[in-house]
């Protein structure tokens, strides 16, 4: 069994409040969950208006599948016109670790 995590650091577009930030981040997290069947949440920079860290995790029996799902999620986030992808951090764990 393999678990993969991806943390993406993003810069939000025209956001001037935490309420505005939630209006951008919540639909992104919901769509990641719905479209790719992953766990997703805002995991950092919660007090900043224009920055967000999103955590994405998935589990599969094959490391290649975990990598493919995280690659697809990363490409989807990077392709969003309302945010700019600043950095990513990825980890892969085996059940034998």
C-alpha positions in Angstrom: 0.0 0.0 0.0 1.3 3.4 -0.9 0.3 6.9 0.4 1.3 10.0 -1.4 1.0 13.6 -0.3 1.3 16.8 -2.2 1.4 20.3 -0.7 1.0 23.2 -3.1 1.8 26.8 -2.3 -0.4 29.2 -4.3 -0.8 32.9 -4.7 -4.4 33.9 -5.0 -5.6 36.6 -7.5 -7.7 39.6 -6.6 -8.4 38.7 -2.9 -8.6 41.4 -0.2 -10.0 39.5 2.8 -10.1 36.2 4.5 -13.7 35.9 3.4 -12.6 36.4 -0.2 -9.9 33.9 0.2 -12.4 31.2 1.4 -14.5 32.0 -1.6 -11.6 31.0 -3.9 -10.0 28.1 -1.8 -13.2 26.2 -0.9 -14.3 25.5 -4.4 -10.8 24.4 -5.4 -10.6 21.9 -2.5 -14.1 20.6 -3.2 -13.4 20.1 -6.9 -10.1 18.2 -6.1 -12.0 15.9 -3.8 -14.9 15.4 -6.3 -12.9 15.0 -9.5 -9.9 13.0 -8.3 -11.2 11.2 -5.1 -8.4 12.5 -3.0 -8.3 14.0 0.5 -7.7 17.8 0.2 -7.7 20.7 2.6 -6.1 24.1 3.2 -3.2 23.3 5.4 -1.1 26.5 5.8 -1.0 30.2 5.4 -4.5 30.4 6.9 -4.0 33.9 8.2 -2.7 35.4 4.9 -5.2 36.9 2.4 -3.4 36.1 -0.9 -1.5 32.9 -0.1 -2.7 29.4 0.6 -1.1 26.0 1.1 -3.3 23.1 -0.1 -2.6 19.6 1.1 -3.6 16.7 -1.2 -3.3 13.0 -0.2 -4.2 9.7 -1.9 -3.7 6.0 -1.2 -3.3 3.1 -3.7 -1.8 -0.3 -4.0 0.7 0.8 -6.6 3.2 3.7 -6.4 2.7 4.5 -10.1 -1.0 5.1 -9.5 -0.3 7.4 -6.5 2.2 9.4 -8.6 -0.2 9.7 -11.5 -3.0 11.0 -9.4 -0.8 13.6 -7.7 0.6 14.6 -11.1 -2.9 15.2 -12.4 -3.9 17.2 -9.3 -0.8 19.3 -9.6 -1.5 20.0 -13.3 -5.1 20.9 -12.6 -4.2 23.4 -9.8 -1.4 24.9 -12.0 -3.9 25.4 -14.8 -6.4 27.4 -12.8 -6.5 31.0 -14.1 -7.4 32.5 -10.7 -4.3 31.3 -8.9 -0.5 31.1 -9.4 1.3 27.9 -8.4 4.4 29.0 -6.4 5.8 25.7 -5.3 5.1 22.1 -4.6 6.3 19.5 -2.1 5.6 15.8 -2.6 6.2 12.7 -0.5 5.5 9.0 -1.1 5.2 6.5 1.7 5.1 2.7 1.6 3.2 0.6 4.1 6.6 -1.0 4.8 8.2 2.3 5.9 
